[in-house]
Amino acid sequence: MSGPVAREIEILLQEAFLPTRLDVINDSARHHGHSGDDGSGESHFTVVIESAAFVGKSRVDRQRMVNRALGDIPGNRVHALAIRAFAPNEAD
Amino acid sequence: MSDTNERLSKIVGDNDVVLFMKGTPLFPQCGFSSRAVAILDHCGVAYESVDVLQDMDIRQGIKAFSDWPTIPQLYVKGEFVGGSDIMMEMYQAGELQQLLDDAQVAKAS
């Protein structure tokens, strides 16, 4: 059962990148009580995304693309967003 | 804000390796900053650390300066390298050590 922030992340990334793979994983429980745990249960996420949009892009470029697509979510509404962005046929 | 940008330019220009982090290398205040410190320590390089929790202008300014929304952030020779995920990926692939070797930065004393 995913929460509202997870669903918003999914929708924004679907629209921005037409991903061939998209996993939005809520890691918040693993960070319970750490700094950044705001009690919402949606403070820490990992995104695994595969899209043709990442072909030829550097790691920094890929993360910037994802962060930009997510607007004010990373670093503000969500404490931590780990991003693993792949181009198609890249090894995971 | 432009004052902050000037301060940030000076920090990353004056130091070969700079880690913007929450807390200090001895007392990191966030798991991601702690991981970034561990990676740099494993690489055996000397680095300057900036505790963004001590300065709200820096804390907000570095996000726009780097076009990167989260802390920690690593700079080498004035170039933005990435956050803790990228640092870990590069470290595991041997690319971070290579980058630091190529930049000929000072070893940790």
N, CA and C atoms of all chains as a GROMACS GRO file, in nm:
protein
  603
    1MET      N    1   0.086  -0.120   0.000
    1MET     CA    2   0.000   0.000   0.000
    1MET      C    3   0.089   0.124   0.000
    2SER      N    4   0.090   0.198  -0.108
    2SER     CA    5   0.177   0.316  -0.114
    2SER      C    6   0.102   0.440  -0.069
    3GLY      N    7   0.178   0.533  -0.011
    3GLY     CA    8   0.118   0.655   0.042
    3GLY      C    9   0.104   0.761  -0.066
    4PRO      N   10   0.050   0.878  -0.030
    4PRO     CA   11   0.024   0.982  -0.129
    4PRO      C   12   0.152   1.038  -0.194
    5VAL      N   13   0.260   1.049  -0.116
    5VAL     CA   14   0.383   1.103  -0.174
    5VAL      C   15   0.441   1.004  -0.274
    6ALA      N   16   0.440   0.876  -0.238
    6ALA     CA   17   0.490   0.774  -0.329
    6ALA      C   18   0.411   0.775  -0.460
    7ARG      N   19   0.281   0.787  -0.451
    7ARG     CA   20   0.198   0.790  -0.573
    7ARG      C   21   0.227   0.913  -0.656
    8GLU      N   22   0.250   1.027  -0.588
    8GLU     CA   23   0.281   1.150  -0.661
    8GLU      C   24   0.414   1.136  -0.734
    9ILE      N   25   0.512   1.075  -0.666
    9ILE     CA   26   0.642   1.052  -0.730
    9ILE      C   27   0.625   0.964  -0.853
   10GLU      N   28   0.548   0.859  -0.839
   10GLU     CA   29   0.526   0.767  -0.952
   10GLU      C   30   0.463   0.839  -1.071
   11ILE      N   31   0.361   0.918  -1.042
   11ILE     CA   32   0.289   0.985  -1.151
   11ILE      C   33   0.382   1.085  -1.222
   12LEU      N   34   0.456   1.163  -1.143
   12LEU     CA   35   0.544   1.264  -1.202
   12LEU      C   36   0.652   1.199  -1.289
   13LEU      N   37   0.708   1.088  -1.241
   13LEU     CA   38   0.815   1.022  -1.316
   13LEU      C   39   0.760   0.950  -1.439
   14GLN      N   40   0.642   0.893  -1.427
   14GLN     CA   41   0.579   0.830  -1.544
   14GLN      C   42   0.561   0.934  -1.655
   15GLU      N   43   0.512   1.050  -1.617
   15GLU     CA   44   0.484   1.154  -1.717
   15GLU      C   45   0.613   1.208  -1.777
   16ALA      N   46   0.716   1.224  -1.694
   16ALA     CA   47   0.837   1.291  -1.740
   16ALA      C   48   0.925   1.200  -1.826
   17PHE      N   49   0.929   1.071  -1.794
   17PHE     CA   50   1.033   0.985  -1.855
   17PHE      C   51   0.979   0.863  -1.929
   18LEU      N   52   0.850   0.838  -1.928
   18LEU     CA   53   0.796   0.716  -1.989
   18LEU      C   54   0.886   0.596  -1.958
   19PRO      N   55   0.907   0.569  -1.831
   19PRO     CA   56   1.007   0.468  -1.793
   19PRO      C   57   0.968   0.327  -1.836
   20THR      N   58   1.071   0.248  -1.868
   20THR     CA   59   1.050   0.106  -1.897
   20THR      C   60   1.056   0.024  -1.769
   21ARG      N   61   1.105   0.087  -1.662
   21ARG     CA   62   1.097   0.025  -1.531
   21ARG      C   63   1.088   0.138  -1.430
   22LEU      N   64   1.002   0.121  -1.330
   22LEU     CA   65   0.992   0.224  -1.226
   22LEU      C   66   0.953   0.160  -1.094
   23ASP      N   67   1.042   0.169  -0.998
   23ASP     CA   68   1.012   0.123  -0.862
   23ASP      C   69   1.030   0.240  -0.768
   24VAL      N   70   0.927   0.273  -0.694
   24VAL     CA   71   0.937   0.375  -0.589
   24VAL      C   72   0.927   0.300  -0.456
   25ILE      N   73   1.041   0.291  -0.387
   25ILE     CA   74   1.050   0.210  -0.266
   25ILE      C   75   1.054   0.300  -0.145
   26ASN      N   76   0.964   0.277  -0.052
   26ASN     CA   77   0.959   0.358   0.070
   26ASN      C   78   1.051   0.296   0.175
   27ASP      N   79   1.161   0.364   0.202
   27ASP     CA   80   1.260   0.315   0.300
   27ASP      C   81   1.236   0.374   0.439
   28SER      N   82   1.129   0.447   0.457
   28SER     CA   83   1.114   0.528   0.578
   28SER      C   84   1.124   0.445   0.706
   29ALA      N   85   1.070   0.324   0.702
   29ALA     CA   86   1.070   0.243   0.824
   29ALA      C   87   1.212   0.212   0.870
   30ARG      N   88   1.304   0.198   0.773
   30ARG     CA   89   1.443   0.168   0.809
   30ARG      C   90   1.510   0.288   0.875
   31HIS      N   91   1.451   0.406   0.858
   31HIS     CA   92   1.512   0.529   0.912
   31HIS      C   93   1.430   0.583   1.028
   32HIS      N   94   1.342   0.499   1.083
   32HIS     CA   95   1.255   0.545   1.190
   32HIS      C   96   1.338   0.600   1.307
   33GLY      N   97   1.306   0.722   1.350
   33GLY     CA   98   1.376   0.781   1.463
   33GLY      C   99   1.507   0.850   1.426
   34HIS      N  100   1.552   0.834   1.301
   34HIS     CA  101   1.673   0.905   1.259
   34HIS      C  102   1.639   1.052   1.235
   35SER      N  103   1.744   1.133   1.219
   35SER     CA  104   1.719   1.270   1.177
   35SER      C  105   1.650   1.265   1.042
   36GLY      N  106   1.554   1.349   1.022
   36GLY     CA  107   1.484   1.350   0.895
   36GLY      C  108   1.356   1.268   0.898
   37ASP      N  109   1.338   1.183   0.997
   37ASP     CA  110   1.213   1.109   1.011
   37ASP      C  111   1.110   1.204   1.071
   38ASP      N  112   1.015   1.244   0.987
   38ASP     CA  113   0.917   1.344   1.032
   38ASP      C  114   0.790   1.280   1.083
   39GLY      N  115   0.789   1.147   1.094
   39GLY     CA  116   0.673   1.079   1.146
   39GLY      C  117   0.564   1.053   1.044
   40SER      N  118   0.585   1.102   0.921
   40SER     CA  119   0.483   1.084   0.817
   40SER      C  120   0.485   0.944   0.759
   41GLY      N  121   0.595   0.874   0.781
   41GLY     CA  122   0.610   0.743   0.717
   41GLY      C  123   0.648   0.755   0.570
   42GLU      N  124   0.670   0.877   0.523
   42GLU     CA  125   0.710   0.898   0.384
   42GLU      C  126   0.826   0.999   0.379
   43SER      N  127   0.932   0.969   0.451
   43SER     CA  128   1.046   1.061   0.460
   43SER      C  129   1.166   1.015   0.376
   44HIS      N  130   1.176   0.886   0.352
   44HIS     CA  131   1.291   0.830   0.281
   44HIS      C  132   1.244   0.738   0.169
   45PHE      N  133   1.291   0.766   0.048
   45PHE     CA  134   1.254   0.682  -0.066
   45PHE      C  135   1.377   0.645  -0.149
   46THR      N  136   1.366   0.532  -0.215
   46THR     CA  137   1.459   0.498  -0.322
   46THR      C  138   1.378   0.485  -0.451
   47VAL      N  139   1.426   0.549  -0.555
   47VAL     CA  140   1.363   0.538  -0.687
   47VAL      C  141   1.458   0.461  -0.778
   48VAL      N  142   1.407   0.355  -0.838
   48VAL     CA  143   1.482   0.285  -0.942
   48VAL      C  144   1.407   0.307  -1.072
   49ILE      N  145   1.473   0.369  -1.168
   49ILE     CA  146   1.404   0.407  -1.291
   49ILE      C  147   1.491   0.375  -1.411
   50GLU      N  148   1.428   0.317  -1.511
   50GLU     CA  149   1.496   0.291  -1.638
   50GLU      C  150   1.420   0.362  -1.748
   51SER      N  151   1.493   0.442  -1.825
   51SER     CA  152   1.426   0.518  -1.931
   51SER      C  153   1.526   0.550  -2.041
   52ALA      N  154   1.476   0.554  -2.163
   52ALA     CA  155   1.559   0.594  -2.276
   52ALA      C  156   1.607   0.738  -2.261
   53ALA      N  157   1.540   0.816  -2.177
   53ALA     CA  158   1.580   0.955  -2.158
   53ALA      C  159   1.720   0.968  -2.098
   54PHE      N  160   1.769   0.860  -2.036
   54PHE     CA  161   1.898   0.867  -1.968
   54PHE      C  162   2.016   0.824  -2.055
   55VAL      N  163   1.989   0.784  -2.177
   55VAL     CA  164   2.097   0.742  -2.267
   55VAL      C  165   2.196   0.858  -2.285
   56GLY      N  166   2.323   0.830  -2.263
   56GLY     CA  167   2.426   0.931  -2.286
   56GLY      C  168   2.437   1.037  -2.178
   57LYS      N  169   2.361   1.021  -2.068
   57LYS     CA  170   2.366   1.120  -1.960
   57LYS      C  171   2.455   1.072  -1.846
   58SER      N  172   2.523   1.164  -1.782
   58SER     CA  173   2.608   1.131  -1.667
   58SER      C  174   2.521   1.103  -1.545
   59ARG      N  175   2.583   1.048  -1.441
   59ARG     CA  176   2.510   1.022  -1.317
   59ARG      C  177   2.448   1.151  -1.262
   60VAL      N  178   2.530   1.258  -1.262
   60VAL     CA  179   2.480   1.385  -1.208
   60VAL      C  180   2.363   1.436  -1.291
   61ASP      N  181   2.378   1.427  -1.424
   61ASP     CA  182   2.269   1.474  -1.512
   61ASP      C  183   2.140   1.396  -1.485
   62ARG      N  184   2.154   1.265  -1.470
   62ARG     CA  185   2.034   1.181  -1.450
   62ARG      C  186   1.963   1.219  -1.320
   63GLN      N  187   2.043   1.236  -1.213
   63GLN     CA  188   1.979   1.272  -1.086
   63GLN      C  189   1.915   1.410  -1.093
   64ARG      N  190   1.982   1.501  -1.163
   64ARG     CA  191   1.923   1.636  -1.176
   64ARG      C  192   1.792   1.628  -1.254
   65MET      N  193   1.789   1.546  -1.359
   65MET     CA  194   1.666   1.531  -1.438
   65MET      C  195   1.551   1.480  -1.351
   66VAL      N  196   1.582   1.378  -1.270
   66VAL     CA  197   1.478   1.320  -1.184
   66VAL      C  198   1.436   1.420  -1.077
   67ASN      N  199   1.535   1.483  -1.014
   67ASN     CA  200   1.501   1.580  -0.909
   67ASN      C  201   1.416   1.694  -0.964
   68ARG      N  202   1.451   1.739  -1.086
   68ARG     CA  203   1.377   1.851  -1.145
   68ARG      C  204   1.233   1.810  -1.173
   69ALA      N  205   1.216   1.686  -1.220
   69ALA     CA  206   1.081   1.638  -1.251
   69ALA      C  207   0.996   1.630  -1.125
   70LEU      N  208   1.062   1.616  -1.010
   70LEU     CA  209   0.988   1.598  -0.884
   70LEU      C  210   0.966   1.730  -0.810
   71GLY      N  211   1.010   1.841  -0.869
   71GLY     CA  212   0.979   1.972  -0.811
   71GLY      C  213   1.031   1.988  -0.669
   72ASP      N  214   0.939   2.020  -0.577
   72ASP     CA  215   0.982   2.052  -0.441
   72ASP      C  216   0.984   1.928  -0.350
   73ILE      N  217   0.968   1.809  -0.407
   73ILE     CA  218   0.966   1.690  -0.322
   73ILE      C  219   1.104   1.657  -0.263
   74PRO      N  220   1.210   1.644  -0.347
   74PRO     CA  221   1.339   1.603  -0.290
   74PRO      C  222   1.400   1.711  -0.202
   75GLY      N  223   1.438   1.673  -0.083
   75GLY     CA  224   1.508   1.764   0.006
   75GLY      C  225   1.416   1.855   0.085
   76ASN      N  226   1.292   1.866   0.044
   76ASN     CA  227   1.198   1.950   0.117
   76ASN      C  228   1.087   1.864   0.178
   77ARG      N  229   1.000   1.815   0.090
   77ARG     CA  230   0.889   1.733   0.141
   77ARG      C  231   0.935   1.592   0.175
   78VAL      N  232   1.042   1.548   0.111
   78VAL     CA  233   1.100   1.418   0.143
   78VAL      C  234   1.244   1.441   0.184
   79HIS      N  235   1.282   1.387   0.300
   79HIS     CA  236   1.417   1.411   0.352
   79HIS      C  237   1.523   1.351   0.261
   80ALA      N  238   1.499   1.230   0.213
   80ALA     CA  239   1.603   1.162   0.137
   80ALA      C  240   1.541   1.084   0.023
   81LEU      N  241   1.597   1.107  -0.095
   81LEU     CA  242   1.550   1.037  -0.214
   81LEU      C  243   1.672   0.981  -0.284
   82ALA      N  244   1.693   0.852  -0.269
   82ALA     CA  245   1.803   0.787  -0.340
   82ALA      C  246   1.755   0.755  -0.480
   83ILE      N  247   1.837   0.787  -0.579
   83ILE     CA  248   1.796   0.770  -0.718
   83ILE      C  249   1.894   0.677  -0.789
   84ARG      N  250   1.840   0.572  -0.848
   84ARG     CA  251   1.922   0.486  -0.932
   84ARG      C  252   1.858   0.489  -1.070
   85ALA      N  253   1.923   0.561  -1.160
   85ALA     CA  254   1.865   0.585  -1.292
   85ALA      C  255   1.947   0.513  -1.399
   86PHE      N  256   1.879   0.434  -1.477
   86PHE     CA  257   1.946   0.354  -1.580
   86PHE      C  258   1.889   0.385  -1.718
   87ALA      N  259   1.976   0.373  -1.817
   87ALA     CA  260   1.928   0.368  -1.954
   87ALA      C  261   1.893   0.222  -1.986
   88PRO      N  262   1.808   0.198  -2.083
   88PRO     CA  263   1.772   0.060  -2.116
   88PRO      C  264   1.897  -0.024  -2.147
   89ASN      N  265   1.896  -0.147  -2.102
   89ASN     CA  266   2.003  -0.244  -2.127
   89ASN      C  267   2.130  -0.216  -2.048
   90GLU      N  268   2.126  -0.122  -1.957
   90GLU     CA  269   2.239  -0.106  -1.864
   90GLU      C  270   2.222  -0.206  -1.751
   91ALA      N  271   2.332  -0.258  -1.704
   91ALA     CA  272   2.324  -0.354  -1.593
   91ALA      C  273   2.274  -0.284  -1.468
   92ASP      N  274   2.191  -0.350  -1.394
   92ASP     CA  275   2.143  -0.297  -1.266
   92ASP      C  276   2.249  -0.324  -1.160
   93MET      N  277   2.184   3.671  -0.149
   93MET     CA  278   2.208   3.541  -0.210
   93MET      C  279   2.337   3.542  -0.293
   94SER      N  280   2.364   3.656  -0.362
   94SER     CA  281   2.486   3.662  -0.442
   94SER      C  282   2.608   3.659  -0.351
   95ASP      N  283   2.595   3.718  -0.230
   95ASP     CA  284   2.703   3.707  -0.133
   95ASP      C  285   2.730   3.562  -0.099
   96THR      N  286   2.621   3.487  -0.081
   96THR     CA  287   2.636   3.345  -0.049
   96THR      C  288   2.705   3.272  -0.163
   97ASN      N  289   2.664   3.303  -0.287
   97ASN     CA  290   2.729   3.239  -0.402
   97ASN      C  291   2.878   3.269  -0.406
   98GLU      N  292   2.914   3.393  -0.372
   98GLU     CA  293   3.056   3.428  -0.370
   98GLU      C  294   3.130   3.350  -0.263
   99ARG      N  295   3.067   3.338  -0.147
   99ARG     CA  296   3.129   3.259  -0.040
   99ARG      C  297   3.148   3.114  -0.084
  100LEU      N  298   3.045   3.060  -0.149
  100LEU     CA  299   3.052   2.920  -0.191
  100LEU      C  300   3.159   2.902  -0.299
  101SER      N  301   3.165   2.996  -0.393
  101SER     CA  302   3.268   2.990  -0.497
  101SER      C  303   3.407   2.988  -0.434
  102LYS      N  304   3.423   3.072  -0.332
  102LYS     CA  305   3.554   3.080  -0.267
  102LYS      C  306   3.587   2.948  -0.194
  103ILE      N  307   3.488   2.893  -0.126
  103ILE     CA  308   3.511   2.768  -0.053
  103ILE      C  309   3.554   2.656  -0.149
  104VAL      N  310   3.480   2.640  -0.258
  104VAL     CA  311   3.512   2.529  -0.349
  104VAL      C  312   3.635   2.561  -0.435
  105GLY      N  313   3.668   2.690  -0.445
  105GLY     CA  314   3.787   2.727  -0.521
  105GLY      C  315   3.915   2.716  -0.439
  106ASP      N  316   3.902   2.741  -0.308
  106ASP     CA  317   4.022   2.743  -0.222
  106ASP      C  318   4.062   2.605  -0.172
  107ASN      N  319   3.972   2.508  -0.185
  107ASN     CA  320   4.001   2.375  -0.131
  107ASN      C  321   3.983   2.269  -0.239
  108ASP      N  322   4.080   2.178  -0.247
  108ASP     CA  323   4.075   2.075  -0.352
  108ASP      C  324   3.954   1.984  -0.336
  109VAL      N  325   3.928   1.945  -0.212
  109VAL     CA  326   3.816   1.854  -0.186
  109VAL      C  327   3.729   1.916  -0.075
  110VAL      N  328   3.603   1.937  -0.106
  110VAL     CA  329   3.512   1.996  -0.007
  110VAL      C  330   3.388   1.908   0.005
  111LEU      N  331   3.354   1.875   0.129
  111LEU     CA  332   3.229   1.804   0.155
  111LEU      C  333   3.135   1.895   0.233
  112PHE      N  334   3.023   1.930   0.170
  112PHE     CA  335   2.916   1.999   0.242
  112PHE      C  336   2.832   1.892   0.309
  113MET      N  337   2.816   1.904   0.439
  113MET     CA  338   2.752   1.794   0.514
  113MET      C  339   2.672   1.849   0.631
  114LYS      N  340   2.595   1.758   0.692
  114LYS     CA  341   2.525   1.792   0.815
  114LYS      C  342   2.607   1.737   0.931
  115GLY      N  343   2.656   1.828   1.016
  115GLY     CA  344   2.743   1.787   1.125
  115GLY      C  345   2.889   1.795   1.081
  116THR      N  346   2.974   1.727   1.157
  116THR     CA  347   3.117   1.728   1.130
  116THR      C  348   3.162   1.585   1.103
  117PRO      N  349   3.283   1.568   1.044
  117PRO     CA  350   3.330   1.431   1.020
  117PRO      C  351   3.331   1.345   1.147
  118LEU      N  352   3.361   1.406   1.262
  118LEU     CA  353   3.360   1.329   1.387
  118LEU      C  354   3.218   1.303   1.437
  119PHE      N  355   3.130   1.399   1.414
  119PHE     CA  356   2.992   1.386   1.462
  119PHE      C  357   2.892   1.419   1.351
  120PRO      N  358   2.882   1.332   1.251
  120PRO     CA  359   2.784   1.356   1.144
  120PRO      C  360   2.642   1.351   1.201
  121GLN      N  361   2.556   1.438   1.148
  121GLN     CA  362   2.419   1.447   1.201
  121GLN      C  363   2.316   1.380   1.111
  122CYS      N  364   2.363   1.305   1.014
  122CYS     CA  365   2.271   1.239   0.920
  122CYS      C  366   2.344   1.119   0.862
  123GLY      N  367   2.271   1.012   0.840
  123GLY     CA  368   2.334   0.890   0.790
  123GLY      C  369   2.400   0.906   0.655
  124PHE      N  370   2.344   0.993   0.571
  124PHE     CA  371   2.401   1.011   0.438
  124PHE      C  372   2.532   1.089   0.445
  125SER      N  373   2.536   1.188   0.534
  125SER     CA  374   2.662   1.260   0.555
  125SER      C  375   2.766   1.167   0.616
  126SER      N  376   2.721   1.082   0.707
  126SER     CA  377   2.812   0.987   0.770
  126SER      C  378   2.872   0.893   0.666
  127ARG      N  379   2.790   0.851   0.572
  127ARG     CA  380   2.839   0.762   0.466
  127ARG      C  381   2.941   0.834   0.376
  128ALA      N  382   2.913   0.959   0.346
  128ALA     CA  383   3.004   1.037   0.261
  128ALA      C  384   3.140   1.052   0.329
  129VAL      N  385   3.139   1.078   0.460
  129VAL     CA  386   3.263   1.090   0.537
  129VAL      C  387   3.340   0.957   0.532
  130ALA      N  388   3.268   0.846   0.552
  130ALA     CA  389   3.333   0.716   0.551
  130ALA      C  390   3.400   0.688   0.417
  131ILE      N  391   3.334   0.727   0.310
  131ILE     CA  392   3.389   0.703   0.176
  131ILE      C  393   3.518   0.783   0.158
  132LEU      N  394   3.514   0.911   0.195
  132LEU     CA  395   3.634   0.994   0.179
  132LEU      C  396   3.747   0.942   0.267
  133ASP      N  397   3.713   0.898   0.388
  133ASP     CA  398   3.816   0.843   0.477
  133ASP      C  399   3.879   0.718   0.415
  134HIS      N  400   3.796   0.634   0.353
  134HIS     CA  401   3.848   0.515   0.286
  134HIS      C  402   3.940   0.551   0.170
  135CYS      N  403   3.910   0.661   0.105
  135CYS     CA  404   3.992   0.705  -0.008
  135CYS      C  405   4.123   0.768   0.040
  136GLY      N  406   4.129   0.802   0.169
  136GLY     CA  407   4.254   0.850   0.227
  136GLY      C  408   4.295   0.990   0.184
  137VAL      N  409   4.196   1.074   0.151
  137VAL     CA  410   4.230   1.209   0.108
  137VAL      C  411   4.200   1.311   0.218
  138ALA      N  412   4.275   1.420   0.213
  138ALA     CA  413   4.245   1.533   0.300
  138ALA      C  414   4.129   1.611   0.239
  139TYR      N  415   4.038   1.656   0.323
  139TYR     CA  416   3.926   1.733   0.270
  139TYR      C  417   3.879   1.836   0.371
  140GLU      N  418   3.816   1.939   0.316
  140GLU     CA  419   3.754   2.042   0.398
  140GLU      C  420   3.607   2.005   0.413
  141SER      N  421   3.556   2.014   0.534
  141SER     CA  422   3.413   1.988   0.550
  141SER      C  423   3.343   2.116   0.594
  142VAL      N  424   3.222   2.134   0.544
  142VAL     CA  425   3.141   2.250   0.579
  142VAL      C  426   3.011   2.198   0.640
  143ASP      N  427   2.988   2.236   0.766
  143ASP     CA  428   2.866   2.192   0.835
  143ASP      C  429   2.753   2.290   0.800
  144VAL      N  430   2.663   2.247   0.712
  144VAL     CA  431   2.557   2.338   0.666
  144VAL      C  432   2.457   2.370   0.778
  145LEU      N  433   2.454   2.289   0.882
  145LEU     CA  434   2.361   2.316   0.993
  145LEU      C  435   2.402   2.440   1.072
  146GLN      N  436   2.527   2.484   1.055
  146GLN     CA  437   2.577   2.600   1.128
  146GLN      C  438   2.548   2.732   1.055
  147ASP      N  439   2.496   2.724   0.933
  147ASP     CA  440   2.482   2.846   0.853
  147ASP      C  441   2.364   2.829   0.758
  148MET      N  442   2.252   2.895   0.788
  148MET     CA  443   2.133   2.877   0.705
  148MET      C  444   2.153   2.929   0.563
  149ASP      N  445   2.234   3.036   0.546
  149ASP     CA  446   2.258   3.087   0.411
  149ASP      C  447   2.328   2.983   0.326
  150ILE      N  448   2.429   2.919   0.386
  150ILE     CA  449   2.501   2.813   0.315
  150ILE      C  450   2.408   2.695   0.289
  151ARG      N  451   2.330   2.660   0.390
  151ARG     CA  452   2.244   2.542   0.379
  151ARG      C  453   2.147   2.555   0.262
  152GLN      N  454   2.086   2.673   0.249
  152GLN     CA  455   1.994   2.695   0.136
  152GLN      C  456   2.070   2.728   0.008
  153GLY      N  457   2.176   2.808   0.021
  153GLY     CA  458   2.249   2.856  -0.096
  153GLY      C  459   2.316   2.746  -0.175
  154ILE      N  460   2.366   2.644  -0.104
  154ILE     CA  461   2.440   2.539  -0.174
  154ILE      C  462   2.348   2.460  -0.268
  155LYS      N  463   2.219   2.456  -0.235
  155LYS     CA  464   2.126   2.381  -0.320
  155LYS      C  465   2.112   2.447  -0.457
  156ALA      N  466   2.100   2.579  -0.458
  156ALA     CA  467   2.090   2.650  -0.584
  156ALA      C  468   2.226   2.654  -0.654
  157PHE      N  469   2.330   2.675  -0.575
  157PHE     CA  470   2.466   2.684  -0.630
  157PHE      C  471   2.501   2.560  -0.710
  158SER      N  472   2.464   2.444  -0.656
  158SER     CA  473   2.499   2.316  -0.719
  158SER      C  474   2.389   2.263  -0.810
  159ASP      N  475   2.270   2.328  -0.805
  159ASP     CA  476   2.153   2.271  -0.871
  159ASP      C  477   2.132   2.127  -0.823
  160TRP      N  478   2.132   2.112  -0.690
  160TRP     CA  479   2.122   1.980  -0.626
  160TRP      C  480   2.046   1.999  -0.495
  161PRO      N  481   1.938   1.924  -0.474
  161PRO     CA  482   1.848   1.959  -0.364
  161PRO      C  483   1.886   1.904  -0.227
  162THR      N  484   1.987   1.818  -0.221
  162THR     CA  485   2.013   1.748  -0.094
  162THR      C  486   2.157   1.762  -0.049
  163ILE      N  487   2.179   1.734   0.078
  163ILE     CA  488   2.309   1.731   0.144
  163ILE      C  489   2.335   1.586   0.180
  164PRO      N  490   2.454   1.532   0.173
  164PRO     CA  491   2.583   1.594   0.145
  164PRO      C  492   2.606   1.620  -0.004
  165GLN      N  493   2.709   1.702  -0.029
  165GLN     CA  494   2.754   1.732  -0.165
  165GLN      C  495   2.906   1.736  -0.166
  166LEU      N  496   2.963   1.672  -0.266
  166LEU     CA  497   3.109   1.666  -0.278
  166LEU      C  498   3.156   1.749  -0.397
  167TYR      N  499   3.258   1.831  -0.370
  167TYR     CA  500   3.328   1.905  -0.475
  167TYR      C  501   3.474   1.863  -0.479
  168VAL      N  502   3.527   1.843  -0.600
  168VAL     CA  503   3.669   1.817  -0.617
  168VAL      C  504   3.722   1.916  -0.721
  169LYS      N  505   3.823   1.992  -0.681
  169LYS     CA  506   3.884   2.094  -0.767
  169LYS      C  507   3.778   2.187  -0.827
  170GLY      N  508   3.685   2.227  -0.743
  170GLY     CA  509   3.585   2.323  -0.786
  170GLY      C  510   3.470   2.265  -0.867
  171GLU      N  511   3.477   2.133  -0.896
  171GLU     CA  512   3.372   2.069  -0.975
  171GLU      C  513   3.278   1.989  -0.885
  172PHE      N  514   3.149   2.004  -0.908
  172PHE     CA  515   3.050   1.925  -0.835
  172PHE      C  516   3.058   1.779  -0.879
  173VAL      N  517   3.074   1.689  -0.782
  173VAL     CA  518   3.083   1.546  -0.814
  173VAL      C  519   2.950   1.476  -0.794
  174GLY      N  520   2.883   1.505  -0.682
  174GLY     CA  521   2.753   1.442  -0.657
  174GLY      C  522   2.723   1.433  -0.510
  175GLY      N  523   2.613   1.364  -0.480
  175GLY     CA  524   2.573   1.338  -0.343
  175GLY      C  525   2.620   1.201  -0.298
  176SER      N  526   2.563   1.152  -0.188
  176SER     CA  527   2.617   1.030  -0.129
  176SER      C  528   2.591   0.906  -0.216
  177ASP      N  529   2.481   0.903  -0.290
  177ASP     CA  530   2.457   0.788  -0.378
  177ASP      C  531   2.561   0.779  -0.488
  178ILE      N  532   2.588   0.893  -0.550
  178ILE     CA  533   2.687   0.895  -0.658
  178ILE      C  534   2.825   0.866  -0.602
  179MET      N  535   2.854   0.922  -0.483
  179MET     CA  536   2.984   0.892  -0.421
  179MET      C  537   3.000   0.742  -0.400
  180MET      N  538   2.893   0.677  -0.350
  180MET     CA  539   2.902   0.533  -0.323
  180MET      C  540   2.917   0.453  -0.453
  181GLU      N  541   2.839   0.489  -0.554
  181GLU     CA  542   2.851   0.419  -0.683
  181GLU      C  543   2.991   0.435  -0.741
  182MET      N  544   3.043   0.557  -0.735
  182MET     CA  545   3.176   0.582  -0.791
  182MET      C  546   3.284   0.512  -0.709
  183TYR      N  547   3.265   0.512  -0.577
  183TYR     CA  548   3.363   0.446  -0.490
  183TYR      C  549   3.367   0.297  -0.521
  184GLN      N  550   3.250   0.236  -0.532
  184GLN     CA  551   3.245   0.091  -0.556
  184GLN      C  552   3.302   0.056  -0.693
  185ALA      N  553   3.288   0.146  -0.789
  185ALA     CA  554   3.341   0.119  -0.924
  185ALA      C  555   3.488   0.159  -0.937
  186GLY      N  556   3.548   0.212  -0.829
  186GLY     CA  557   3.686   0.258  -0.835
  186GLY      C  558   3.703   0.393  -0.902
  187GLU      N  559   3.590   0.453  -0.940
  187GLU     CA  560   3.598   0.578  -1.016
  187GLU      C  561   3.631   0.698  -0.927
  188LEU      N  562   3.588   0.691  -0.800
  188LEU     CA  563   3.614   0.804  -0.711
  188LEU      C  564   3.763   0.814  -0.680
  189GLN      N  565   3.823   0.699  -0.650
  189GLN     CA  566   3.967   0.698  -0.625
  189GLN      C  567   4.042   0.750  -0.747
  190GLN      N  568   3.996   0.707  -0.864
  190GLN     CA  569   4.059   0.751  -0.989
  190GLN      C  570   4.048   0.903  -1.005
  191LEU      N  571   3.930   0.954  -0.978
  191LEU     CA  572   3.907   1.098  -0.988
  191LEU      C  573   4.000   1.174  -0.893
  192LEU      N  574   4.013   1.123  -0.769
  192LEU     CA  575   4.096   1.190  -0.669
  192LEU      C  576   4.243   1.177  -0.706
  193ASP      N  577   4.282   1.061  -0.758
  193ASP     CA  578   4.421   1.042  -0.803
  193ASP      C  579   4.452   1.138  -0.917
  194ASP      N  580   4.361   1.144  -1.013
  194ASP     CA  581   4.383   1.230  -1.130
  194ASP      C  582   4.393   1.376  -1.088
  195ALA      N  583   4.314   1.414  -0.986
  195ALA     CA  584   4.315   1.552  -0.940
  195ALA      C  585   4.438   1.582  -0.854
  196GLN      N  586   4.511   1.475  -0.818
  196GLN     CA  587   4.635   1.489  -0.738
  196GLN      C  588   4.609   1.568  -0.611
  197VAL      N  589   4.503   1.528  -0.540
  197VAL     CA  590   4.472   1.596  -0.414
  197VAL      C  591   4.559   1.538  -0.303
  198ALA      N  592   4.573   1.617  -0.195
  198ALA     CA  593   4.660   1.576  -0.084
  198ALA      C  594   4.602   1.457  -0.011
  199LYS      N  595   4.691   1.370   0.037
  199LYS     CA  596   4.648   1.256   0.118
  199LYS      C  597   4.613   1.304   0.259
  200ALA      N  598   4.528   1.227   0.326
  200ALA     CA  599   4.496   1.257   0.465
  200ALA      C  600   4.622   1.239   0.549
  201SER      N  601   4.641   1.329   0.646
  201SER     CA  602   4.759   1.317   0.729
  201SER      C  603   4.730   1.228   0.848
   0.00000   0.00000   0.00000
